[in-house]
Amino acid sequence: MFFRNLTLFRFPSAFDFSALDEGLDACRLKPVGPQELFSRGFVSPFGRDEEALSHGSGDGLWLTLGGEDKILPAAVVNDVVAAKAAEIEQREGRRLGGRARKRLRDETLTDLLPRAFSKPSRTGLHVDTGAAFLAVDTSSRKTAETAVSELRRALGSFPAVPLNAEVSPRTVLTGWLAGEALPDGLSLGDECELRDPVDRGAVVKCQRQELSADEIGKHLEAGKLCARLALNLDDHLSFVLGEDLVVRKLKFLDGAVDGIEDSERDSLRAELDTRYTLMAAELKRLFAVLETSFRLSRADA
């Protein structure tokens, strides 16, 4: 259940989550309707057979947003519309106009939707009430914003905002890659993306690369800036941090998970609780590093 990506938001430290469980219950995931393209709602983080829609550990709250999306490929719709249009044009001896084609397309969607398969999805959310941040397990800004909107719907209001860095993330990442001292616990990984600052400039992507190598230095000397950088945190986490402050390719390393691999637990729920507790602690440490390094603004009014 460890998160693999992090899109982060801040919220006011005094925000009250006391109405969370009631709000989540009112916003449970419902099956997508016959004429609906999708459905969104909360499900239990422990799986489909569990009722609880949230799980707490220390300052952490673990939620899961569920989704059902109808699979209706545009090519299928277009083929059906084209066949129906051709039949009408041949029968009536006239060419369909734009409005008629749009109406035909709407009718086709109405006919096909009840027969379309539904694709389920799950998106994890981690709320740290102590450090006042929300982490959504996705690198997609659209998916993350949807998760925040659904949480806002459940709570009635939720003034979460994307991270705002008071220093340029690209400048900080470039400095680290160029040899400036990294924050305590951080070390360079083996991946980076360098970009020429001019519009439509050159892009250099490096993987499995020694980042202190001369060729990296030459790109920096030529004026390229770092847009993504692989980092390690105390041999507990590895990840790629982008200038958008989205954490990608997040992995929990042996230094973090060794302590839980050998322990015995009575149930899957206990196993997941242990893993979430560990993850919550590691994400708190990671957020603290990001907050200091990029001078992240607080969301308090």
NUMARGU-183402 format. One record per residue (C-alpha): residue number from 1; y, x, z; residue in one letter. Coordinates in steps of 0.2 Angstrom, whole numbers, always signed. Example, Ala and Ser with C-alpha at 12.3 -4.5 7.8 and 13.67 -1.06 7.14 Angstrom:
PT / num / v / u / w / residu
PT / 1 / -22 / +62 / +39 / A .
PT / 2 / -5 / +68 / +36 / S .
***
This chain:
PT / num / v / u / w / residu
PT / 1 / +0 / +0 / +0 / M .
PT / 2 / +11 / +15 / +0 / F .
PT / 3 / +27 / +12 / -11 / F .
PT / 4 / +28 / +22 / -27 / R .
PT / 5 / +46 / +20 / -31 / N .
PT / 6 / +62 / +16 / -21 / L .
PT / 7 / +77 / +6 / -26 / T .
PT / 8 / +88 / +7 / -11 / L .
PT / 9 / +102 / -5 / -4 / F .
PT / 10 / +112 / -5 / +11 / R .
PT / 11 / +117 / -20 / +22 / F .
PT / 12 / +128 / -22 / +38 / P .
PT / 13 / +120 / -15 / +53 / S .
PT / 14 / +124 / -30 / +63 / A .
PT / 15 / +115 / -42 / +51 / F .
PT / 16 / +104 / -55 / +60 / D .
PT / 17 / +86 / -57 / +54 / F .
PT / 18 / +81 / -70 / +67 / S .
PT / 19 / +79 / -83 / +54 / A .
PT / 20 / +69 / -73 / +42 / L .
PT / 21 / +52 / -81 / +46 / D .
PT / 22 / +58 / -98 / +44 / E .
PT / 23 / +67 / -94 / +28 / G .
PT / 24 / +52 / -85 / +20 / L .
PT / 25 / +41 / -100 / +24 / D .
PT / 26 / +53 / -111 / +14 / A .
PT / 27 / +52 / -99 / +0 / C .
PT / 28 / +34 / -96 / -2 / R .
PT / 29 / +27 / -93 / -19 / L .
PT / 30 / +22 / -109 / -28 / K .
PT / 31 / +11 / -109 / -44 / P .
PT / 32 / +21 / -109 / -60 / V .
PT / 33 / +23 / -126 / -67 / G .
PT / 34 / +17 / -132 / -84 / P .
PT / 35 / +35 / -131 / -91 / Q .
PT / 36 / +41 / -116 / -82 / E .
PT / 37 / +41 / -98 / -88 / L .
PT / 38 / +40 / -90 / -71 / F .
PT / 39 / +39 / -93 / -53 / S .
PT / 40 / +45 / -82 / -38 / R .
PT / 41 / +42 / -83 / -20 / G .
PT / 42 / +36 / -73 / -5 / F .
PT / 43 / +17 / -70 / -1 / V .
PT / 44 / +9 / -61 / +13 / S .
PT / 45 / +9 / -42 / +13 / P .
PT / 46 / -9 / -42 / +19 / F .
PT / 47 / -16 / -52 / +5 / G .
PT / 48 / -19 / -69 / -2 / R .
PT / 49 / -30 / -75 / +13 / D .
PT / 50 / -16 / -71 / +26 / E .
PT / 51 / -3 / -83 / +31 / E .
PT / 52 / +10 / -71 / +39 / A .
PT / 53 / +24 / -68 / +26 / L .
PT / 54 / +32 / -53 / +36 / S .
PT / 55 / +25 / -39 / +46 / H .
PT / 56 / +36 / -29 / +59 / G .
PT / 57 / +33 / -11 / +66 / S .
PT / 58 / +47 / -3 / +75 / G .
PT / 59 / +63 / -5 / +65 / D .
PT / 60 / +53 / -10 / +50 / G .
PT / 61 / +50 / -26 / +42 / L .
PT / 62 / +37 / -27 / +27 / W .
PT / 63 / +39 / -41 / +15 / L .
PT / 64 / +31 / -45 / -2 / T .
PT / 65 / +39 / -54 / -16 / L .
PT / 66 / +26 / -63 / -27 / G .
PT / 67 / +28 / -69 / -45 / G .
PT / 68 / +19 / -78 / -59 / E .
PT / 69 / +25 / -76 / -77 / D .
PT / 70 / +18 / -86 / -92 / K .
PT / 71 / +12 / -74 / -105 / I .
PT / 72 / +18 / -81 / -121 / L .
PT / 73 / +21 / -67 / -134 / P .
PT / 74 / +36 / -70 / -146 / A .
PT / 75 / +25 / -66 / -161 / A .
PT / 76 / +14 / -81 / -157 / V .
PT / 77 / +29 / -92 / -155 / V .
PT / 78 / +37 / -86 / -171 / N .
PT / 79 / +20 / -89 / -181 / D .
PT / 80 / +18 / -106 / -175 / V .
PT / 81 / +37 / -110 / -178 / V .
PT / 82 / +35 / -103 / -196 / A .
PT / 83 / +20 / -113 / -200 / A .
PT / 84 / +28 / -129 / -194 / K .
PT / 85 / +44 / -126 / -203 / A .
PT / 86 / +35 / -122 / -219 / A .
PT / 87 / +25 / -138 / -217 / E .
PT / 88 / +41 / -149 / -214 / I .
PT / 89 / +50 / -140 / -229 / E .
PT / 90 / +36 / -144 / -241 / Q .
PT / 91 / +34 / -162 / -235 / R .
PT / 92 / +52 / -166 / -236 / E .
PT / 93 / +58 / -154 / -250 / G .
PT / 94 / +72 / -147 / -240 / R .
PT / 95 / +76 / -131 / -231 / R .
PT / 96 / +78 / -132 / -212 / L .
PT / 97 / +95 / -127 / -205 / G .
PT / 98 / +98 / -117 / -190 / G .
PT / 99 / +99 / -131 / -178 / R .
PT / 100 / +83 / -139 / -184 / A .
PT / 101 / +74 / -123 / -182 / R .
PT / 102 / +80 / -120 / -164 / K .
PT / 103 / +75 / -138 / -160 / R .
PT / 104 / +58 / -134 / -168 / L .
PT / 105 / +56 / -118 / -158 / R .
PT / 106 / +60 / -128 / -142 / D .
PT / 107 / +47 / -141 / -146 / E .
PT / 108 / +34 / -127 / -149 / T .
PT / 109 / +38 / -119 / -132 / L .
PT / 110 / +36 / -136 / -124 / T .
PT / 111 / +19 / -138 / -132 / D .
PT / 112 / +13 / -120 / -129 / L .
PT / 113 / +18 / -117 / -111 / L .
PT / 114 / +5 / -128 / -102 / P .
PT / 115 / -8 / -118 / -111 / R .
PT / 116 / -1 / -101 / -108 / A .
PT / 117 / -10 / -89 / -96 / F .
PT / 118 / +0 / -83 / -80 / S .
PT / 119 / +2 / -65 / -75 / K .
PT / 120 / +4 / -62 / -56 / P .
PT / 121 / +15 / -48 / -49 / S .
PT / 122 / +19 / -41 / -32 / R .
PT / 123 / +34 / -31 / -27 / T .
PT / 124 / +35 / -23 / -9 / G .
PT / 125 / +51 / -24 / +1 / L .
PT / 126 / +54 / -13 / +17 / H .
PT / 127 / +69 / -17 / +28 / V .
PT / 128 / +74 / -5 / +41 / D .
PT / 129 / +85 / -14 / +53 / T .
PT / 130 / +89 / +2 / +63 / G .
PT / 131 / +96 / +12 / +48 / A .
PT / 132 / +102 / -4 / +39 / A .
PT / 133 / +94 / -1 / +22 / F .
PT / 134 / +82 / -10 / +11 / L .
PT / 135 / +69 / -2 / +0 / A .
PT / 136 / +61 / -11 / -15 / V .
PT / 137 / +46 / -4 / -23 / D .
PT / 138 / +52 / -2 / -40 / T .
PT / 139 / +62 / +9 / -52 / S .
PT / 140 / +69 / -6 / -61 / S .
PT / 141 / +86 / -11 / -56 / R .
PT / 142 / +83 / -29 / -63 / K .
PT / 143 / +67 / -31 / -53 / T .
PT / 144 / +76 / -24 / -37 / A .
PT / 145 / +90 / -36 / -39 / E .
PT / 146 / +78 / -51 / -41 / T .
PT / 147 / +70 / -46 / -25 / A .
PT / 148 / +87 / -45 / -16 / V .
PT / 149 / +92 / -62 / -23 / S .
PT / 150 / +75 / -70 / -17 / E .
PT / 151 / +78 / -62 / +0 / L .
PT / 152 / +96 / -69 / +0 / R .
PT / 153 / +89 / -86 / -5 / R .
PT / 154 / +77 / -85 / +10 / A .
PT / 155 / +90 / -80 / +23 / L .
PT / 156 / +104 / -91 / +16 / G .
PT / 157 / +115 / -75 / +15 / S .
PT / 158 / +111 / -57 / +14 / F .
PT / 159 / +126 / -45 / +10 / P .
PT / 160 / +115 / -31 / +3 / A .
PT / 161 / +124 / -19 / -10 / V .
PT / 162 / +117 / -4 / -20 / P .
PT / 163 / +120 / +13 / -13 / L .
PT / 164 / +137 / +20 / -15 / N .
PT / 165 / +138 / +39 / -15 / A .
PT / 166 / +155 / +47 / -10 / E .
PT / 167 / +150 / +63 / -19 / V .
PT / 168 / +144 / +64 / -37 / S .
PT / 169 / +124 / +64 / -36 / P .
PT / 170 / +124 / +74 / -53 / R .
PT / 171 / +134 / +87 / -45 / T .
PT / 172 / +124 / +88 / -29 / V .
PT / 173 / +107 / +89 / -39 / L .
PT / 174 / +114 / +102 / -51 / T .
PT / 175 / +120 / +113 / -36 / G .
PT / 176 / +103 / +112 / -28 / W .
PT / 177 / +94 / +117 / -44 / L .
PT / 178 / +107 / +131 / -46 / A .
PT / 179 / +102 / +139 / -29 / G .
PT / 180 / +114 / +130 / -17 / E .
PT / 181 / +106 / +128 / +0 / A .
PT / 182 / +95 / +112 / +2 / L .
PT / 183 / +96 / +101 / +17 / P .
PT / 184 / +83 / +105 / +31 / D .
PT / 185 / +66 / +100 / +25 / G .
PT / 186 / +69 / +98 / +7 / L .
PT / 187 / +62 / +110 / -6 / S .
PT / 188 / +62 / +110 / -25 / L .
PT / 189 / +47 / +102 / -34 / G .
PT / 190 / +42 / +106 / -52 / D .
PT / 191 / +51 / +94 / -63 / E .
PT / 192 / +69 / +91 / -69 / C .
PT / 193 / +80 / +83 / -82 / E .
PT / 194 / +95 / +91 / -88 / L .
PT / 195 / +109 / +83 / -99 / R .
PT / 196 / +124 / +89 / -108 / D .
PT / 197 / +139 / +80 / -101 / P .
PT / 198 / +146 / +75 / -118 / V .
PT / 199 / +141 / +59 / -126 / D .
PT / 200 / +125 / +59 / -135 / R .
PT / 201 / +122 / +77 / -129 / G .
PT / 202 / +106 / +87 / -128 / A .
PT / 203 / +93 / +82 / -115 / V .
PT / 204 / +80 / +94 / -108 / V .
PT / 205 / +65 / +87 / -98 / K .
PT / 206 / +55 / +100 / -89 / C .
PT / 207 / +38 / +96 / -80 / Q .
PT / 208 / +26 / +107 / -71 / R .
PT / 209 / +40 / +120 / -72 / Q .
PT / 210 / +45 / +134 / -60 / E .
PT / 211 / +63 / +127 / -57 / L .
PT / 212 / +70 / +144 / -52 / S .
PT / 213 / +65 / +152 / -69 / A .
PT / 214 / +77 / +160 / -80 / D .
PT / 215 / +77 / +147 / -94 / E .
PT / 216 / +82 / +134 / -81 / I .
PT / 217 / +97 / +145 / -77 / G .
PT / 218 / +102 / +147 / -95 / K .
PT / 219 / +103 / +128 / -97 / H .
PT / 220 / +114 / +127 / -82 / L .
PT / 221 / +125 / +141 / -88 / E .
PT / 222 / +127 / +132 / -105 / A .
PT / 223 / +135 / +118 / -95 / G .
PT / 224 / +120 / +106 / -93 / K .
PT / 225 / +119 / +95 / -77 / L .
PT / 226 / +104 / +89 / -68 / C .
PT / 227 / +101 / +70 / -70 / A .
PT / 228 / +84 / +70 / -61 / R .
PT / 229 / +76 / +82 / -49 / L .
PT / 230 / +59 / +84 / -41 / A .
PT / 231 / +59 / +87 / -22 / L .
PT / 232 / +48 / +88 / -7 / N .
PT / 233 / +52 / +83 / +10 / L .
PT / 234 / +43 / +94 / +24 / D .
PT / 235 / +26 / +93 / +14 / D .
PT / 236 / +25 / +75 / +18 / H .
PT / 237 / +33 / +67 / +3 / L .
PT / 238 / +36 / +72 / -15 / S .
PT / 239 / +47 / +62 / -27 / F .
PT / 240 / +59 / +63 / -41 / V .
PT / 241 / +77 / +59 / -37 / L .
PT / 242 / +89 / +53 / -51 / G .
PT / 243 / +107 / +53 / -52 / E .
PT / 244 / +106 / +34 / -50 / D .
PT / 245 / +99 / +38 / -32 / L .
PT / 246 / +83 / +29 / -37 / V .
PT / 247 / +67 / +38 / -30 / V .
PT / 248 / +53 / +39 / -43 / R .
PT / 249 / +35 / +45 / -42 / K .
PT / 250 / +35 / +44 / -23 / L .
PT / 251 / +19 / +52 / -16 / K .
PT / 252 / +14 / +53 / +2 / F .
PT / 253 / +6 / +70 / +4 / L .
PT / 254 / -8 / +77 / +15 / D .
PT / 255 / +5 / +82 / +28 / G .
PT / 256 / +9 / +64 / +31 / A .
PT / 257 / -8 / +55 / +29 / V .
PT / 258 / -20 / +68 / +37 / D .
PT / 259 / -17 / +59 / +54 / G .
PT / 260 / -23 / +42 / +48 / I .
PT / 261 / -37 / +47 / +36 / E .
PT / 262 / -49 / +51 / +50 / D .
PT / 263 / -44 / +37 / +62 / S .
PT / 264 / -55 / +22 / +64 / E .
PT / 265 / -49 / +4 / +63 / R .
PT / 266 / -57 / -12 / +65 / D .
PT / 267 / -50 / -21 / +50 / S .
PT / 268 / -41 / -20 / +34 / L .
PT / 269 / -26 / -28 / +43 / R .
PT / 270 / -26 / -14 / +56 / A .
PT / 271 / -28 / -1 / +42 / E .
PT / 272 / -13 / -8 / +32 / L .
PT / 273 / -3 / -9 / +49 / D .
PT / 274 / -6 / +10 / +52 / T .
PT / 275 / -1 / +14 / +34 / R .
PT / 276 / +15 / +4 / +35 / Y .
PT / 277 / +20 / +11 / +51 / T .
PT / 278 / +18 / +29 / +44 / L .
PT / 279 / +27 / +24 / +28 / M .
PT / 280 / +42 / +16 / +38 / A .
PT / 281 / +44 / +32 / +48 / A .
PT / 282 / +44 / +43 / +32 / E .
PT / 283 / +56 / +32 / +23 / L .
PT / 284 / +68 / +33 / +38 / K .
PT / 285 / +68 / +52 / +37 / R .
PT / 286 / +71 / +52 / +18 / L .
PT / 287 / +85 / +39 / +19 / F .
PT / 288 / +93 / +50 / +33 / A .
PT / 289 / +93 / +65 / +21 / V .
PT / 290 / +100 / +55 / +7 / L .
PT / 291 / +113 / +47 / +18 / E .
PT / 292 / +120 / +64 / +23 / T .
PT / 293 / +118 / +74 / +7 / S .
PT / 294 / +127 / +61 / -4 / F .
PT / 295 / +138 / +53 / +9 / R .
PT / 296 / +132 / +36 / +7 / L .
PT / 297 / +144 / +23 / +11 / S .
PT / 298 / +140 / +10 / +25 / R .
PT / 299 / +140 / -8 / +21 / A .
PT / 300 / +149 / -14 / +37 / D .
PT / 301 / +164 / -24 / +34 / A .
***
